[in-house]
Amino acid sequence: GVVEGAPPDAPPCAPQQGVALQILGSGGPVPDDARASAGYLVWVDGEARVLVDAGGGTFDRFGQSGAELGTLDAIAISHFHTDHSAELPTFVKGMFFMPRREAPIVLSGPAGEGVFPGVMEFAEGMFGERGLYRYLGWSLKPGQDSADLQLEEVPLDTEVHRVLDADGVEVDAIAVKHGPVPALAYKVEA
């Protein structure tokens, strides 16, 4: 089923068997309609496995959904407009406090072009040694005791690129047009 961000007392979207898409937010960059910005959660057999986009308000909606950060296999960013990516540091910080699988969380996004960074430059600008949130630098260092990110930068070509293949969940990405902004479309199969 598809459910727009649920109120705090609502039951989780997650079916115990099968796949569901939960819309955490479908709003844009203007706060005129009480919607969170873009964020979509793919549930597989009762677990939140893939987060597509992390716009403003999605962290709160993620918590309201009953999802757990520890079950995520991937965070897939479609493009680097703030209403699709601004809450990524909040999700990364939250991962530090949650038990999770041993495998790193895939963070995928488009390659950069013009004034827009690619996912590698974005992550370095957020969590690198000179990044805005450098105290979260552990996230870019595989093998640490806490959650780490495996960066998957998708080229802006016409090929389909596999960004995740984990425990029955596959995520593919391909570049799409979004004006002058490097952007991706994702296909999730489970």
Secondary structure, DSSP 4 states (H G I P E B T S, - for coil): -EEES--TTSPPS--SSSEEEEEEE-B-SS-SSS--BSEEEEEETTEEEEEE---TTHHHHHHHHT--GGG--EEE----SHHHHTTHHHHHHHHHTS---SSPEEEEEEPPBTTB--HHHHHHHHHSTTSTTGGGGGGGSTTSSS--EEEEEEPSSSS-EEEEEETTEEEEEEEE--TTS-EEEEEEE-
